[in-house]
Amino acid sequence: MLRLGSDKENTHPRYSLGSSRVDCASSYRDKGSFSEVYLVREKKTGNLYALKCLKKKHLSCSKLENEIAVLKKIRHDNVIGLEDFYETRTHYYLVMQLVSGGELFDRIIDRGVYTEKDASQLVHQVLEAVNYLHENSIVHRDLKPENLLYFNSDENSKIMISDFGLSKMSDHGVMSTACGTPGYVAPEVLAQKPYSKAVDCWSIGVITYILLCGYPPFFEDNETRLFSKIMRADYAFHSPFWDNISESAKDFIRNMMQKHPKKRFSTEQALRHPWIIGKTARDQDIYESVSMQIQKNFAKSKWRQAFNATAAINHMKKLQLAHADPDAPLPPIPAINPCNSQNIQQDVNNITAKDIDTNGNLPIPVCHVTSPEAQCRGLRARKGNMSFWGGLSYVQSVKSVVLKALLFAVCFSCDAIDRATNRNGHSMQTGVCSVM
């Protein structure tokens, strides 16, 4: 019988509790929420699930009810499913499909070889899932790389969409609540205009852009210019990062990131695009450029160096297999700069109580963006605070490119912010915040 804590009510005869929290707990934990995730086994079948435990006193009932209603309605191969739900006097319990394959960026970096076709196949799966949601009058409203997870550790594992906390069942098709993540949110949402399911298509366009170059399409060190760029759909395919990307891929992104929602591709149209169906996606390896940009622009989880020895060795092995001459010597392994464990320990020691959430968790990873122009010219972003719709403020406090930022995302209230410094001590502005 499942027992959590000392509360005798916290029992359920159907499941037995695993020995520890699941390693992939961050895959299920809502940003800023008060939850724990445990590995459980269904006694009758032996199947493993992730049990998400939420304290009632910290939750908005309407938000949770919305998420549960959405999850109960959907069943798709590329969406993390809700298997069961029950509650006690103090907790809600969500029995979720177990997803253990890791986060999108981690898997890309670990691949060793990565092509346009890989990105195309990944986006195709996301489109299939979102098309299913739209057919069922559900809009996700918070699509971003952090919410795309791999089902298992298999090389050909399917991708799964997670986190339906901001999703909306919209039979009439028009919404007005301002929500999402600014780096991925559509222009009409920033402009506080009524919007439709087309906002998900915009987000998929932004994700596709990142998958092909490793950095986001919009970056400015000044919030006014940043949001102005998004609302104008003012982005570019910078050289040299996009020189080896096909014109078909760029055409797909242009259609997904149309400023006007009515001109933007729907999921049905996107699924018919030549780049998505695999006719025009290139096989050329773009791993080196994309992985390098991901490491520069997105902080890594689990306090570890993104470019690890395993990834480098795998890359060399795959390159050797691709050589016509099987006896050809391996190319030299690139320099690997592992994190200094002493420095990490010093940074951990500097974490204060306000940096830790109520569950004792370390701060969540945050995207740290350096603009392509700044990289090419050797420029650094200037310091500056950011604001969002006047009611949202960021308080910047990150100490290094892989260290701490805790976002408290509340509807129309966000007290978080982060200011990162790179390895040389220069300030870098981040451009991501979760908004409920």
C-alpha positions, 0 to 999 in steps of 0.5 A: 500500500502506498504511504506518503509521509505520516498522514494516514490518509495518504494511502492507495491500494492500487500502487506501491511506492518506489524507494526514491523520487524519480530522477526525471522529477523535473519533467513533471514538476510545474515551475513554481509549484509545490510538488514531489514526484515519486516512482510507483508500481501498479500492483496488478500489472507491475507497470511503473508510473510517476506519481505527482503529489501536490499539497492542496494548500499551495494550489489554485484549484481552478488551475489544477482542475483545468489541467486534469480536465485536459489530461483526462480528455486526451490520449496520444502517443506524443503526449504524457498521459494521465493514468489516474487521479485521486485526492486526500484531505491534504494532497492531490495525486496525479499518476502520470505516464513515466517518461525517462528519456531526458530533455530535448537539449540534453539529447541533442548534445549527447547525439554526436551527429545531428542533421536537419532531417533529425530536426524535421522528424522531431518537429513532425512528431510535435506537429502530430501531437499539437494537431491532435490537441487542436482537433480536440479544441485544446490549445497548449499555450506554453510550447517550448523546448523545456516541455519536450521530453523523450519517452525513454533512452532509446536512440529512436525514442519518441518525443513527448509534450508535457506541462498542460498547466496553461492549456485551454479547452476552447470550443469557441476558438478565441482566448484573451488571457495573457500567458505563456513564455515571452521567448516563445509567445506569439505577437498577438498575445504580447499585443494583448489581442484576442488569440486562437490556436495559432499561438501554438503554431508560432511557438513551434516555429520558434522551437524549429528555429532553435533546433536548427541553429541553437539560439532563439530568434529574438534577443535584445538587451532592452525589453522594449526592443525585445517585445517590439521585435517579437510583435513585428516578427523581426528575426533573421537567418544569420550567417554563418549559423544558417549558411548550411540550412536548406531554403525549405527549412527557412520557408517552413519557419517563415510560414510558422512565424507569420506575424498575422495569425490568419496568414500563419500555417495551421498544424494541418498545413505544416504537416503537408510542408515538404520539409516536414514530410522529409522530402527537402530536409538535408542530411548534412551534419550540423551538430557542431554548430547547433550544440555549441550554440545550445551550450552558449545560450541555454543553461544546463540542468543538473549542474553539469558541463554540457559538452562532456567526454561521452558526447565528444567520443560518440561524435568521433566514433560516428564520424569514423563510421561515416568515413569511406576508409575504415582504417582512417585515423580518428579526427582529434577529440576536441578539447573538453573543459569539465566543470571545476568541482571546487568552483561548483561547490563554492557556488552551491555554498553561496546559495541562500534560503531564498534560492531554494524552493519549499521542496528543497529543490535547486533553482530551475535552469534558465535560458541565457541568450547571447545574440548572434550579432554579439557573438560575431562582433565580440559584443556583450549585452548591456545590463538592464532590468526587464518588465512584462506588461507593466505588472511583471518584473524580473529581479536579476540574480544569476551568478554564472552561466550554469547557475541559479535562477528561480522563477516564481510564475503567478498569473500576471505576477512574476517576481523573477529575473536573472542576470547571468555572467559568462565565464569571463565575468561579462554580464549577459541578459536572459530572455526567458520567463514563465508567465502564468 
